[in-house]
Amino acid sequence: MLANEVANCNRCPELFSTRTQTVFGVGNPTPEIVFVGEAPGGDEDRQGEPFVGKAGQLLNRIIEKAGLMRDEIYICNVLKCRPPNNRKPHVDECRNCRPFLDRQLALLAPKVILCLGGVAANNLLANTTGITKLRGHLYDYNGVPLVCTYHPSYLLRAEGTPDERKLKFECWDDVKLMLKQIGRSVPG
């Protein structure tokens, strides 16, 4: 089983030696939608589930506002291990984890993928374009429509700034674009 392979992986010595456990993913095994984030944080490393901290709470609100339930979608990350001090994943770490992510997405066979943040988007699209330029458009990942938006932690950091409202509206536009790909109406 793929999750067991991930749990036994030691390709990234720094990640392997500092992790509590791997964070494979969670949700519906036959989802219409897969959310792909960057990497587990401290809360995720302790609990073994992606997006359980403050960013996860915001993601839950986004999911609910979209008329979805968390257990009907699937959530995973590019990296399956927490980078020390929640640092940004290194290129070689993403490269080492990419075969797992590709196989995971192939097994899930979603109808649409929503990339949360630049790390996820850059890895799945194999580019280095910034998230502000990537969001708002539809892409293709192995025949699956892919939409990019801001990472919930980025939205949290923007709270109280002049950009907060604009970023939240743009994120919501991206969620609506994702919903359109699976023929779901946008909740009023």
N, C-alpha and C positions, 0 to 999 in steps of 0.2 A: 504494500500500500504506500502511496506517495507520501502521506503524512509521516509514516515511519521512516522513510528515506530521509526526509527533512530533519526529523528528530535525531538521526544518527549522523548528520552531516558535520564535517569538521573542516570544510574548505577554507573558512576564514578564521584563522587562529585567534585573532583578537575578539571576534564575536563569540566564537565557540567557548573560549575560556571565561567570558564574563556573563554569559546568559544564564538565566535561571531555568529557562525552557524555551523551546521554539514556539512560535505563534503562527500556526499554519493558516488558519482562516476559520470562519464560522458562518453558518446560515443554511439556507435551503440548498441541498445538493443538486437540484435541477432548477436553478433560478433563471428568471428572465433577465435580471440585472445583477451585475457584479460591480462592486465598488472596490477600487484598488488604491491603496494608500502608499505611503513611503516605507515606514519601518515601525516595529513596535516601540513604544516608550516604556517607561518604568512600570506603570500600572499594567500594561499589556504583558510585559515580561513576567510579572508576578502572577497574573491571572490566566495567562495562556490564551487570551482572546483579544483580537484587534479592536481598537477604538472603544475602550472602556473608561478612559479618563475624561477630562474636560472637553477635549476635541470630540470624543465619542458621544458625549451628551449633546453637543451641538449637532453632530451628525444625526443623532436620533431625532432631533427636532426637525431637521431638514427632511428626513425620511418620512416622518409623520405628516409634515406639511404637504409633501408630494402625494399623500394618499396611500402610502405604502406602510408595511409593517416590517420591522427589522428581520423577523424570521422568514419572510418571503424572498429576501434578497440574499446575496452572499457577499461577505466582506473579507478582504485579504490585503496583504501588503507586498510590495516588491521584495523587501527583505523579510526573512522569517525569524531573524534574531535581532535583538535590540543592540544598536550601536552604543558603545559606552557614552555616558553623559548625554544621551539623546542627540548626539552629533548627526550631521547629515551623512547618509551612506556614501562610502567611497565607490568610485567607478568599478574597481575590481570586485568589491562585495556584491554590487548589483549584477555584474557579469557572472559571478559564481552562483547566484540565486536564480538567475534568469531561466535556466532550463526547468527548474521547479515551477516557476510562475507560468511558463508557457504550457507545461503539462497540466498544471492545475486548471488553467483557463480552458484548455482543450477538453478536459474531463467535465467541467461545469457546463460548457457549451451555452453561454448566455446569449440572449438576443441583443444585448447592449452592454457596454462597459463604460463606467464613469471613473475617470482618473481624478483622484483627489490630490492636486498639487503637481508641481513641476517635476519632482523626482519620478513619480509614477508615469506621468505623461511622456517625459523624455525617454524613459526606459522602454515603454511599449511602442512608442513611435520612432525610436532610434534617432533622436535628434537632440539638439541643445537649445531649442527655442524657448524663450521664457513663457511662463504660464499666462501672462497677460495677453500675449500674442496668440497662444494656442487656444484659449478658451473662446467659446462662442461659435465654434465651427465643428463640423462632423468629420471624423477621420475613419480609417479602416484599419482594423487589426485582424489579420488572418480571416477576412470575410465578415468580421463582426463590427458593427458600427461602434465607434468610440467617441466619447465626449470628454472634454477636459474642463475642470473647474478648480477653484481655489481649495486648498487644504483647509479643513475646519480650524486648525491651529492658527493659520494665517488670518482667518476671519476673527478669531478671538483676540489676536494681537492688535487688530485694527479697531477694536472696540474703543470708543471714546475719541477717535481721530476723525478728521474731516472726511476721510475716505470710507468710513464704515458703511454708510448707507449705500454708496455707489457699489462697493464690493459685494454687499449682500444682494442687491438687485441683480448684479451680473451673475452671481452664483445661482440665483433663482432662475434666471434666463437659461443657464446651462442645464439645470435640472429639468426645466420644461422641454428643452431640446432632447434630452435623454428620454423623457416620457413619450414624446412624439414618436421616437424610433420604435416603440413597442405598441403604439396605437392606444396609449392610455390618455384619457382626458386630464387636463390640468385642473386640480381642485380649485373651486372658487375661493 
